Amino acid sequence: MRAVASCLSGILALLAIAVGLPGLWFERNVVSESGFVALAGPLGDDPEFRAALADTVADGIMTRAGLDGVAGRVAEPVVRNVADGMTDLPGFGEAWTRANVLTHRINVTDIPPAELDGRLGVDLTPMVDLVTDAVNDRLGTSLSAPGDLVVAVGTPEQRDRLDRARELAAWSWPLLGVGAVLAVACIALARRHLAALAWLGGGLVVVAIGEAVLVVTGGDWLVGEVASRAGYGQALGEHLHEAATASFGTWLIAAGLAGAAALIVGTVARIRA
């Protein structure tokens, strides 16, 4: 009976950790505004992403500024040139951080704008303001920033999935706490404590490897779904997926190393006993 209870406790412990670990990462890096800003911040340093960002900002300015005829032909090359080099403009870092803050709010904390039509969105208004001011300095004009630039990406179903993931992430700490208690119970109930420790360690290694595979394959599918519907969404999805994979990957490596350590300690100690 004790062996059955120990085995069941161990399985439930690993399941709780398998759900709680990605939930905690999601809460820290997506639900949290500061975590999301830190995750998305380095995207502005990637040349391919900067090119997609520049095209989107320039298109938004030209479309919304209402420039046509001679004025449009004069302004457009300057707007695109400034947008291409926006990372060298004073204030780019602050504008990019502000854009990520606004993006987080319309997707996570605030009521989304009606123009998103239920989809996820990226608020590039600070980038529009930055480029418009630089264009005015270069041309000596007083071109007004053409209002907010919010780019819709993905589908309404993806926003629904984000909302559900945010709700589930709130349970990450309780799940991890339950997982820790069950792991202790597994070891305490086992007739061979060291064997139970080794078994739990091996299970944690399997969990880490399995979740790494899911993150890569599931993320590739999600990026493909976004990319099929939005050009800027493709660049954003690809690079944000890479950043998220690298970030969560460090968590999985830590979990895998902890599991490997438990496996080795339990196995070696049992052999020597």
Phi and psi in degrees as GROMACS dihedral restraints (atoms count N, CA, C in turn):
[ dihedral_restraints ]
;  ai    aj    ak    al  type     phi  dphi    fc
    3     4     5     6     1   -62.8    20    10
    4     5     6     7     1   -38.4    20    10
    6     7     8     9     1   -64.8    20    10
    7     8     9    10     1   -40.2    20    10
    9    10    11    12     1   -65.7    20    10
   10    11    12    13     1   -44.5    20    10
   12    13    14    15     1   -63.2    20    10
   13    14    15    16     1   -39.0    20    10
   15    16    17    18     1   -66.1    20    10
   16    17    18    19     1   -44.6    20    10
   18    19    20    21     1   -64.1    20    10
   19    20    21    22     1   -43.2    20    10
   21    22    23    24     1   -64.6    20    10
   22    23    24    25     1   -40.7    20    10
   24    25    26    27     1   -62.4    20    10
   25    26    27    28     1   -39.7    20    10
   27    28    29    30     1   -66.3    20    10
   28    29    30    31     1   -42.9    20    10
   30    31    32    33     1   -63.0    20    10
   31    32    33    34     1   -45.5    20    10
   33    34    35    36     1   -65.8    20    10
   34    35    36    37     1   -34.8    20    10
   36    37    38    39     1   -62.9    20    10
   37    38    39    40     1   -45.0    20    10
   39    40    41    42     1   -66.8    20    10
   40    41    42    43     1   -37.6    20    10
   42    43    44    45     1   -64.8    20    10
   43    44    45    46     1   -42.8    20    10
   45    46    47    48     1   -63.0    20    10
   46    47    48    49     1   -41.4    20    10
   48    49    50    51     1   -68.1    20    10
   49    50    51    52     1   -39.2    20    10
   51    52    53    54     1   -62.6    20    10
   52    53    54    55     1   -31.7    20    10
   54    55    56    57     1   -88.1    20    10
   55    56    57    58     1   -41.0    20    10
   57    58    59    60     1   -70.8    20    10
   58    59    60    61     1   -33.8    20    10
   60    61    62    63     1   -64.7    20    10
   61    62    63    64     1   -53.7    20    10
   63    64    65    66     1   -64.8    20    10
   64    65    66    67     1   -30.8    20    10
   66    67    68    69     1   -63.2    20    10
   67    68    69    70     1   -41.0    20    10
   69    70    71    72     1   -67.8    20    10
   70    71    72    73     1   -40.8    20    10
   72    73    74    75     1   -61.4    20    10
   73    74    75    76     1   -43.5    20    10
   75    76    77    78     1   -61.7    20    10
   76    77    78    79     1   -41.8    20    10
   78    79    80    81     1   -64.6    20    10
   79    80    81    82     1   -39.3    20    10
   81    82    83    84     1   -76.7    20    10
   82    83    84    85     1   -30.2    20    10
   84    85    86    87     1  -114.8    20    10
   85    86    87    88     1   -10.3    20    10
   87    88    89    90     1  -124.1    20    10
   88    89    90    91     1   -52.0    20    10
   90    91    92    93     1   -66.7    20    10
   91    92    93    94     1   -39.8    20    10
   93    94    95    96     1   -72.7    20    10
   94    95    96    97     1   128.7    20    10
   96    97    98    99     1   -62.6    20    10
   97    98    99   100     1   -46.4    20    10
   99   100   101   102     1   -65.3    20    10
  100   101   102   103     1   -35.3    20    10
  102   103   104   105     1   -66.4    20    10
  103   104   105   106     1   -41.7    20    10
  105   106   107   108     1   -66.9    20    10
  106   107   108   109     1   -41.2    20    10
  108   109   110   111     1   -61.2    20    10
  109   110   111   112     1   -41.5    20    10
  111   112   113   114     1   -66.9    20    10
  112   113   114   115     1   -35.9    20    10
  114   115   116   117     1   -70.3    20    10
  115   116   117   118     1   -43.3    20    10
  117   118   119   120     1   -84.9    20    10
  118   119   120   121     1   -18.1    20    10
  120   121   122   123     1   -53.5    20    10
  121   122   123   124     1   -48.4    20    10
  123   124   125   126     1   -65.0    20    10
  124   125   126   127     1   -13.2    20    10
  126   127   128   129     1   -60.0    20    10
  127   128   129   130     1   -31.2    20    10
  129   130   131   132     1   -66.6    20    10
  130   131   132   133     1   -12.1    20    10
  132   133   134   135     1   -93.0    20    10
  133   134   135   136     1    -8.4    20    10
  135   136   137   138     1   -85.6    20    10
  136   137   138   139     1   125.3    20    10
  138   139   140   141     1   -58.6    20    10
  139   140   141   142     1   -43.4    20    10
  141   142   143   144     1   -65.9    20    10
  142   143   144   145     1   -41.7    20    10
  144   145   146   147     1   -67.9    20    10
  145   146   147   148     1   -38.3    20    10
  147   148   149   150     1   -61.9    20    10
  148   149   150   151     1   -37.0    20    10
  150   151   152   153     1   -64.6    20    10
  151   152   153   154     1   -43.4    20    10
  153   154   155   156     1   -66.2    20    10
  154   155   156   157     1   -39.4    20    10
  156   157   158   159     1   -63.6    20    10
  157   158   159   160     1   -44.3    20    10
  159   160   161   162     1   -62.4    20    10
  160   161   162   163     1   -43.7    20    10
  162   163   164   165     1   -61.7    20    10
  163   164   165   166     1   -42.2    20    10
  165   166   167   168     1   -66.4    20    10
  166   167   168   169     1   -43.9    20    10
  168   169   170   171     1   -65.4    20    10
  169   170   171   172     1   -45.2    20    10
  171   172   173   174     1   -63.4    20    10
  172   173   174   175     1   -43.4    20    10
  174   175   176   177     1   -61.7    20    10
  175   176   177   178     1   -41.1    20    10
  177   178   179   180     1   -63.9    20    10
  178   179   180   181     1   -40.6    20    10
  180   181   182   183     1   -66.2    20    10
  181   182   183   184     1   -47.7    20    10
  183   184   185   186     1   -67.1    20    10
  184   185   186   187     1   -37.4    20    10
  186   187   188   189     1   -69.3    20    10
  187   188   189   190     1   -40.5    20    10
  189   190   191   192     1   -91.1    20    10
  190   191   192   193     1   -15.9    20    10
  192   193   194   195     1   -76.7    20    10
  193   194   195   196     1   -18.8    20    10
  195   196   197   198     1    71.1    20    10
  196   197   198   199     1    25.5    20    10
  198   199   200   201     1   -84.5    20    10
  199   200   201   202     1   131.7    20    10
  201   202   203   204     1  -141.5    20    10
  202   203   204   205     1   175.3    20    10
  204   205   206   207     1    63.3    20    10
  205   206   207   208     1  -141.8    20    10
  207   208   209   210     1   -62.1    20    10
  208   209   210   211     1   -42.5    20    10
  210   211   212   213     1   -59.1    20    10
  211   212   213   214     1   -42.8    20    10
  213   214   215   216     1   -66.2    20    10
  214   215   216   217     1   -41.4    20    10
  216   217   218   219     1   -66.8    20    10
  217   218   219   220     1   -31.3    20    10
  219   220   221   222     1   -76.7    20    10
  220   221   222   223     1   -41.9    20    10
  222   223   224   225     1   -76.7    20    10
  223   224   225   226     1   -35.2    20    10
  225   226   227   228     1   -59.1    20    10
  226   227   228   229     1   -48.5    20    10
  228   229   230   231     1   -63.0    20    10
  229   230   231   232     1   -32.9    20    10
  231   232   233   234     1   -69.4    20    10
  232   233   234   235     1   -43.5    20    10
  234   235   236   237     1   -59.6    20    10
  235   236   237   238     1   -45.4    20    10
  237   238   239   240     1   -69.5    20    10
  238   239   240   241     1   -36.1    20    10
  240   241   242   243     1   -65.5    20    10
  241   242   243   244     1   -44.0    20    10
  243   244   245   246     1   -66.2    20    10
  244   245   246   247     1   -41.3    20    10
  246   247   248   249     1   -63.2    20    10
  247   248   249   250     1   -40.2    20    10
  249   250   251   252     1   -61.0    20    10
  250   251   252   253     1   -32.7    20    10
  252   253   254   255     1  -105.8    20    10
  253   254   255   256     1    23.6    20    10
  255   256   257   258     1   -63.2    20    10
  256   257   258   259     1   -26.7    20    10
  258   259   260   261     1   -67.3    20    10
  259   260   261   262     1   -18.4    20    10
  261   262   263   264     1   -91.4    20    10
  262   263   264   265     1    -3.9    20    10
  264   265   266   267     1   -76.7    20    10
  265   266   267   268     1   142.7    20    10
  267   268   269   270     1   -60.8    20    10
  268   269   270   271     1   132.5    20    10
  270   271   272   273     1    93.6    20    10
  271   272   273   274     1     1.8    20    10
  273   274   275   276     1   -61.6    20    10
  274   275   276   277     1   -44.7    20    10
  276   277   278   279     1   -58.4    20    10
  277   278   279   280     1   -44.8    20    10
  279   280   281   282     1   -66.0    20    10
  280   281   282   283     1   -41.0    20    10
  282   283   284   285     1   -65.6    20    10
  283   284   285   286     1   -40.9    20    10
  285   286   287   288     1   -67.1    20    10
  286   287   288   289     1   -40.7    20    10
  288   289   290   291     1   -61.7    20    10
  289   290   291   292     1   -43.9    20    10
  291   292   293   294     1   -63.9    20    10
  292   293   294   295     1   -39.0    20    10
  294   295   296   297     1   -61.6    20    10
  295   296   297   298     1   -39.9    20    10
  297   298   299   300     1   -69.8    20    10
  298   299   300   301     1   -35.6    20    10
  300   301   302   303     1   -62.6    20    10
  301   302   303   304     1   -48.1    20    10
  303   304   305   306     1   -64.2    20    10
  304   305   306   307     1   -38.4    20    10
  306   307   308   309     1   -62.2    20    10
  307   308   309   310     1   -43.7    20    10
  309   310   311   312     1   -61.3    20    10
  310   311   312   313     1   -41.4    20    10
  312   313   314   315     1   -66.8    20    10
  313   314   315   316     1   -41.0    20    10
  315   316   317   318     1   -74.8    20    10
  316   317   318   319     1   -16.2    20    10
  318   319   320   321     1  -101.6    20    10
  319   320   321   322     1   -24.4    20    10
  321   322   323   324     1  -121.6    20    10
  322   323   324   325     1   -47.3    20    10
  324   325   326   327     1  -107.1    20    10
  325   326   327   328     1   -30.8    20    10
  327   328   329   330     1  -104.3    20    10
  328   329   330   331     1   169.3    20    10
  330   331   332   333     1   -71.1    20    10
  331   332   333   334     1   126.0    20    10
  333   334   335   336     1   -67.9    20    10
  334   335   336   337     1   148.6    20    10
  336   337   338   339     1   -59.8    20    10
  337   338   339   340     1   148.4    20    10
  339   340   341   342     1   -62.6    20    10
  340   341   342   343     1   -31.3    20    10
  342   343   344   345     1   -67.5    20    10
  343   344   345   346     1   -14.0    20    10
  345   346   347   348     1   -74.8    20    10
  346   347   348   349     1   -18.6    20    10
  348   349   350   351     1    54.5    20    10
  349   350   351   352     1    43.2    20    10
  351   352   353   354     1    83.1    20    10
  352   353   354   355     1     0.6    20    10
  354   355   356   357     1   -95.3    20    10
  355   356   357   358     1   173.0    20    10
  357   358   359   360     1   -73.9    20    10
  358   359   360   361     1   159.1    20    10
  360   361   362   363     1  -144.4    20    10
  361   362   363   364     1   159.8    20    10
  363   364   365   366     1  -124.7    20    10
  364   365   366   367     1   123.1    20    10
  366   367   368   369     1   -95.1    20    10
  367   368   369   370     1   107.8    20    10
  369   370   371   372     1  -104.2    20    10
  370   371   372   373     1    17.1    20    10
  372   373   374   375     1   -54.7    20    10
  373   374   375   376     1   -44.7    20    10
  375   376   377   378     1   -60.6    20    10
  376   377   378   379     1   -31.9    20    10
  378   379   380   381     1   -71.5    20    10
  379   380   381   382     1   -37.4    20    10
  381   382   383   384     1   -62.2    20    10
  382   383   384   385     1   -45.1    20    10
  384   385   386   387     1   -61.5    20    10
  385   386   387   388     1   -42.2    20    10
  387   388   389   390     1   -62.4    20    10
  388   389   390   391     1   -48.5    20    10
  390   391   392   393     1   -68.1    20    10
  391   392   393   394     1   -40.6    20    10
  393   394   395   396     1   -61.5    20    10
  394   395   396   397     1   -43.4    20    10
  396   397   398   399     1   -62.3    20    10
  397   398   399   400     1   -40.6    20    10
  399   400   401   402     1   -67.7    20    10
  400   401   402   403     1   -37.5    20    10
  402   403   404   405     1   -64.0    20    10
  403   404   405   406     1   -42.7    20    10
  405   406   407   408     1   -61.7    20    10
  406   407   408   409     1   -39.9    20    10
  408   409   410   411     1   -64.3    20    10
  409   410   411   412     1   -38.2    20    10
  411   412   413   414     1   -75.6    20    10
  412   413   414   415     1   -37.6    20    10
  414   415   416   417     1   -94.4    20    10
  415   416   417   418     1   -14.0    20    10
  417   418   419   420     1    71.1    20    10
  418   419   420   421     1    30.2    20    10
  420   421   422   423     1  -107.3    20    10
  421   422   423   424     1  -179.5    20    10
  423   424   425   426     1  -126.8    20    10
  424   425   426   427     1    46.1    20    10
  426   427   428   429     1   -62.5    20    10
  427   428   429   430     1   129.7    20    10
  429   430   431   432     1   -86.1    20    10
  430   431   432   433     1   142.5    20    10
  432   433   434   435     1   -62.0    20    10
  433   434   435   436     1   129.6    20    10
  435   436   437   438     1   -79.0    20    10
  436   437   438   439     1    53.7    20    10
  438   439   440   441     1    70.7    20    10
  439   440   441   442     1  -167.2    20    10
  441   442   443   444     1   -73.2    20    10
  442   443   444   445     1   145.9    20    10
  444   445   446   447     1  -121.5    20    10
  445   446   447   448     1    99.4    20    10
  447   448   449   450     1  -113.7    20    10
  448   449   450   451     1   118.1    20    10
  450   451   452   453     1   -99.5    20    10
  451   452   453   454     1   123.8    20    10
  453   454   455   456     1   -81.1    20    10
  454   455   456   457     1   137.0    20    10
  456   457   458   459     1  -135.0    20    10
  457   458   459   460     1   152.7    20    10
  459   460   461   462     1    74.7    20    10
  460   461   462   463     1  -155.6    20    10
  462   463   464   465     1  -130.7    20    10
  463   464   465   466     1   163.3    20    10
  465   466   467   468     1   -58.9    20    10
  466   467   468   469     1   -32.5    20    10
  468   469   470   471     1   -63.6    20    10
  469   470   471   472     1   -35.6    20    10
  471   472   473   474     1   -68.8    20    10
  472   473   474   475     1   -35.9    20    10
  474   475   476   477     1   -64.3    20    10
  475   476   477   478     1   -40.1    20    10
  477   478   479   480     1   -61.4    20    10
  478   479   480   481     1   -40.9    20    10
  480   481   482   483     1   -66.1    20    10
  481   482   483   484     1   -37.8    20    10
  483   484   485   486     1   -62.5    20    10
  484   485   486   487     1   -43.1    20    10
  486   487   488   489     1   -63.3    20    10
  487   488   489   490     1   -41.8    20    10
  489   490   491   492     1   -66.9    20    10
  490   491   492   493     1   -40.5    20    10
  492   493   494   495     1   -63.6    20    10
  493   494   495   496     1   -36.6    20    10
  495   496   497   498     1   -64.7    20    10
  496   497   498   499     1   -40.0    20    10
  498   499   500   501     1   -66.4    20    10
  499   500   501   502     1   -41.0    20    10
  501   502   503   504     1   -69.0    20    10
  502   503   504   505     1   -32.1    20    10
  504   505   506   507     1   -63.1    20    10
  505   506   507   508     1   -25.3    20    10
  507   508   509   510     1   -64.4    20    10
  508   509   510   511     1   -18.9    20    10
  510   511   512   513     1   -95.3    20    10
  511   512   513   514     1     6.1    20    10
  513   514   515   516     1   -64.3    20    10
  514   515   516   517     1   -46.9    20    10
  516   517   518   519     1   -63.5    20    10
  517   518   519   520     1   -48.8    20    10
  519   520   521   522     1   -56.5    20    10
  520   521   522   523     1   -40.1    20    10
  522   523   524   525     1   -63.3    20    10
  523   524   525   526     1   -43.3    20    10
  525   526   527   528     1   -66.9    20    10
  526   527   528   529     1   -36.0    20    10
  528   529   530   531     1   -63.5    20    10
  529   530   531   532     1   -44.8    20    10
  531   532   533   534     1   -62.3    20    10
  532   533   534   535     1   -40.6    20    10
  534   535   536   537     1   -60.4    20    10
  535   536   537   538     1   -41.2    20    10
  537   538   539   540     1   -65.8    20    10
  538   539   540   541     1   -42.5    20    10
  540   541   542   543     1   -63.7    20    10
  541   542   543   544     1   -43.9    20    10
  543   544   545   546     1   -65.7    20    10
  544   545   546   547     1   -35.3    20    10
  546   547   548   549     1   -64.7    20    10
  547   548   549   550     1   -42.6    20    10
  549   550   551   552     1   -63.1    20    10
  550   551   552   553     1   -42.2    20    10
  552   553   554   555     1   -63.0    20    10
  553   554   555   556     1   -38.8    20    10
  555   556   557   558     1   -58.6    20    10
  556   557   558   559     1   -46.5    20    10
  558   559   560   561     1   -69.0    20    10
  559   560   561   562     1   -41.9    20    10
  561   562   563   564     1   -66.7    20    10
  562   563   564   565     1   -37.0    20    10
  564   565   566   567     1   -79.7    20    10
  565   566   567   568     1   -21.2    20    10
  567   568   569   570     1   -68.8    20    10
  568   569   570   571     1   144.0    20    10
  570   571   572   573     1   -68.5    20    10
  571   572   573   574     1   -33.4    20    10
  573   574   575   576     1  -116.2    20    10
  574   575   576   577     1    98.1    20    10
  576   577   578   579     1   -61.1    20    10
  577   578   579   580     1   -40.8    20    10
  579   580   581   582     1   -68.6    20    10
  580   581   582   583     1   -35.1    20    10
  582   583   584   585     1   -65.4    20    10
  583   584   585   586     1   -38.2    20    10
  585   586   587   588     1   -66.0    20    10
  586   587   588   589     1   -39.7    20    10
  588   589   590   591     1   -61.8    20    10
  589   590   591   592     1   -44.5    20    10
  591   592   593   594     1   -64.1    20    10
  592   593   594   595     1   -41.0    20    10
  594   595   596   597     1   -63.4    20    10
  595   596   597   598     1   -43.0    20    10
  597   598   599   600     1   -63.9    20    10
  598   599   600   601     1   -40.7    20    10
  600   601   602   603     1   -61.8    20    10
  601   602   603   604     1   -45.1    20    10
  603   604   605   606     1   -63.1    20    10
  604   605   606   607     1   -38.3    20    10
  606   607   608   609     1   -63.9    20    10
  607   608   609   610     1   -38.1    20    10
  609   610   611   612     1   -66.8    20    10
  610   611   612   613     1   -36.6    20    10
  612   613   614   615     1   -62.4    20    10
  613   614   615   616     1   -44.0    20    10
  615   616   617   618     1   -62.5    20    10
  616   617   618   619     1   -42.1    20    10
  618   619   620   621     1   -60.0    20    10
  619   620   621   622     1   -46.1    20    10
  621   622   623   624     1   -62.3    20    10
  622   623   624   625     1   -43.8    20    10
  624   625   626   627     1   -66.6    20    10
  625   626   627   628     1   -43.9    20    10
  627   628   629   630     1   -62.0    20    10
  628   629   630   631     1   -41.5    20    10
  630   631   632   633     1   -71.6    20    10
  631   632   633   634     1   -31.3    20    10
  633   634   635   636     1   -62.9    20    10
  634   635   636   637     1   -42.1    20    10
  636   637   638   639     1   -64.3    20    10
  637   638   639   640     1   -43.2    20    10
  639   640   641   642     1   -63.9    20    10
  640   641   642   643     1   -39.9    20    10
  642   643   644   645     1   -62.4    20    10
  643   644   645   646     1   -44.6    20    10
  645   646   647   648     1   -69.2    20    10
  646   647   648   649     1   -51.7    20    10
  648   649   650   651     1   -69.8    20    10
  649   650   651   652     1   -43.2    20    10
  651   652   653   654     1   -66.2    20    10
  652   653   654   655     1   -38.3    20    10
  654   655   656   657     1   -66.5    20    10
  655   656   657   658     1   -38.6    20    10
  657   658   659   660     1   -62.9    20    10
  658   659   660   661     1   -39.7    20    10
  660   661   662   663     1   -65.2    20    10
  661   662   663   664     1   -42.7    20    10
  663   664   665   666     1   -65.2    20    10
  664   665   666   667     1   -42.0    20    10
  666   667   668   669     1   -61.6    20    10
  667   668   669   670     1   -42.7    20    10
  669   670   671   672     1   -62.1    20    10
  670   671   672   673     1   -37.4    20    10
  672   673   674   675     1   -67.8    20    10
  673   674   675   676     1   -41.0    20    10
  675   676   677   678     1   -69.1    20    10
  676   677   678   679     1   -43.2    20    10
  678   679   680   681     1   -62.8    20    10
  679   680   681   682     1   -28.8    20    10
  681   682   683   684     1   -72.6    20    10
  682   683   684   685     1    -8.7    20    10
  684   685   686   687     1  -121.0    20    10
  685   686   687   688     1   -11.5    20    10
  687   688   689   690     1  -156.9    20    10
  688   689   690   691     1   127.7    20    10
  690   691   692   693     1   -63.5    20    10
  691   692   693   694     1   -48.7    20    10
  693   694   695   696     1   -66.9    20    10
  694   695   696   697     1   -34.6    20    10
  696   697   698   699     1   -60.6    20    10
  697   698   699   700     1   -31.7    20    10
  699   700   701   702     1   -63.1    20    10
  700   701   702   703     1   -50.2    20    10
  702   703   704   705     1   -63.1    20    10
  703   704   705   706     1   -44.0    20    10
  705   706   707   708     1   -63.4    20    10
  706   707   708   709     1   -47.4    20    10
  708   709   710   711     1   -62.1    20    10
  709   710   711   712     1   -44.4    20    10
  711   712   713   714     1   -62.8    20    10
  712   713   714   715     1   -47.5    20    10
  714   715   716   717     1   -77.1    20    10
  715   716   717   718     1   -33.2    20    10
  717   718   719   720     1   -70.0    20    10
  718   719   720   721     1   -34.7    20    10
  720   721   722   723     1   -63.6    20    10
  721   722   723   724     1   -43.5    20    10
  723   724   725   726     1   -61.3    20    10
  724   725   726   727     1   -43.0    20    10
  726   727   728   729     1   -65.4    20    10
  727   728   729   730     1   -42.7    20    10
  729   730   731   732     1   -66.6    20    10
  730   731   732   733     1   -40.5    20    10
  732   733   734   735     1   -62.6    20    10
  733   734   735   736     1   -43.2    20    10
  735   736   737   738     1   -64.9    20    10
  736   737   738   739     1   -42.0    20    10
  738   739   740   741     1   -66.6    20    10
  739   740   741   742     1   -51.9    20    10
  741   742   743   744     1   -68.3    20    10
  742   743   744   745     1   -28.1    20    10
  744   745   746   747     1   -59.4    20    10
  745   746   747   748     1   -36.3    20    10
  747   748   749   750     1   -66.3    20    10
  748   749   750   751     1   -35.2    20    10
  750   751   752   753     1   -65.5    20    10
  751   752   753   754     1   -43.2    20    10
  753   754   755   756     1   -67.4    20    10
  754   755   756   757     1   -36.4    20    10
  756   757   758   759     1   -62.8    20    10
  757   758   759   760     1   -43.5    20    10
  759   760   761   762     1   -61.9    20    10
  760   761   762   763     1   -43.4    20    10
  762   763   764   765     1   -64.5    20    10
  763   764   765   766     1   -42.3    20    10
  765   766   767   768     1   -63.9    20    10
  766   767   768   769     1   -39.8    20    10
  768   769   770   771     1   -66.7    20    10
  769   770   771   772     1   -39.8    20    10
  771   772   773   774     1   -62.5    20    10
  772   773   774   775     1   -42.7    20    10
  774   775   776   777     1   -64.1    20    10
  775   776   777   778     1   -41.8    20    10
  777   778   779   780     1   -63.6    20    10
  778   779   780   781     1   -39.4    20    10
  780   781   782   783     1   -63.2    20    10
  781   782   783   784     1   -43.3    20    10
  783   784   785   786     1   -64.6    20    10
  784   785   786   787     1   -39.9    20    10
  786   787   788   789     1   -62.3    20    10
  787   788   789   790     1   -45.6    20    10
  789   790   791   792     1   -67.6    20    10
  790   791   792   793     1   -47.0    20    10
  792   793   794   795     1   -60.9    20    10
  793   794   795   796     1   -47.4    20    10
  795   796   797   798     1   -62.7    20    10
  796   797   798   799     1   -41.4    20    10
  798   799   800   801     1   -68.8    20    10
  799   800   801   802     1   -48.3    20    10
  801   802   803   804     1   -63.8    20    10
  802   803   804   805     1   -44.2    20    10
  804   805   806   807     1   -64.0    20    10
  805   806   807   808     1   -36.2    20    10
  807   808   809   810     1   -69.2    20    10
  808   809   810   811     1   -39.2    20    10
  810   811   812   813     1   -64.1    20    10
  811   812   813   814     1   -39.9    20    10
  813   814   815   816     1   -76.2    20    10
  814   815   816   817     1   -21.1    20    10
